[in-house]
Amino acid sequence: MEQKHHENVVPNLRNGVRFYYSDEPFTNYIPFHWHNSLEVVCVIKGNLRFTLDGHELAVGPREFAMVPSGAIHEVASTPNCSLVLQIPLHAVRPFYENPEAASFRNGRTEYREYREIVELLNAMYEILESPGEGAWFDFEIYLLKVLKHMFTKFRAPNDNTRGAEDVKEIITYLHEHIHESILVSDLADLFGYNPSYLSRMFKQRTGISLVQYMYEVKVNRLHDDLLNTDESIKALTEKYALNNSRMTREVFKRQYGMLPKDVRKQRTSNPGETS
């Protein structure tokens, strides 16, 4: 499935919130993207690894990640089940001014409020599955409690860095030209930067090198095509201009725990599970 770099959140509840149970049976990777809503992802089973604000955050069972609005982030995962809560900014503005500027302190598992958010998300999911009389009143109460903890206990003192529009433009360009062989110097010329400065800026904002990200985006699309098409591995690597075979293998193995030939072999052996 093609992953978009800018995610448009489509609500599934009447209050404009999107809340759902995600069941991902395979190792997965979602390249850098962003969305305007706030996002909370709570792991039930398995493990997720977020790269957010240039830092990695490991999230295991009964742990969660809070992603600010507009924040560039990527997610790598083992097979997992998670609860995903996406909250539009208009739902927060009556209670907090400029929620789009807020950032959050993740990983504070020792806090009582951290454990309470986990319980609240699970209670919200029980309502989603089996709503009884008056249940949606409880859902709103639980949602507000989650938001209260986020903005009072876990809000970071520094505002969300929204000065990453230049990096977002580069990410957008790489997604739109995924079939092309692009050099750092090409991007520097296009966006008006010195190549060394561009490389430093990208790594500072994302936590990984620009060259590595180029390969991660292409490898992500390669993985999807290995699962969903019958094109040969050679044809697919040429299709996505993956010219450095050693780096392609290294990035692929790091993201998916196996090589492209193993994914294709797995699909051939279990066609019903990966199609």
Buried (B, 14 or more C-beta within 10 A) or exposed (E): EEBEBEBEBEBEBEBBBBBBEEEBEBBBBBBBBBBBBBBBBBBBEBBBBBBBBBEEBEBBBBBBBBBBBBBBBBBBBBEBBBBBBBBBBEBBEEEBEEBBBBBBEBBEEEEEBBEBBBEBBBBBBBBBEEEEEEEBEBBBEBBBBBBBBBBEBBBBEEEBBBEBEBBBEBBEBBBEBBEEEBEBEEBBEEEEBEBEEBBBBBBEBBBBBBBBBBBBBBBBBBBBBBBEEEBEBEEBBEBBBBEEEEBBBBBBBEBBEBBBEBBBEBBEEEEEEBE
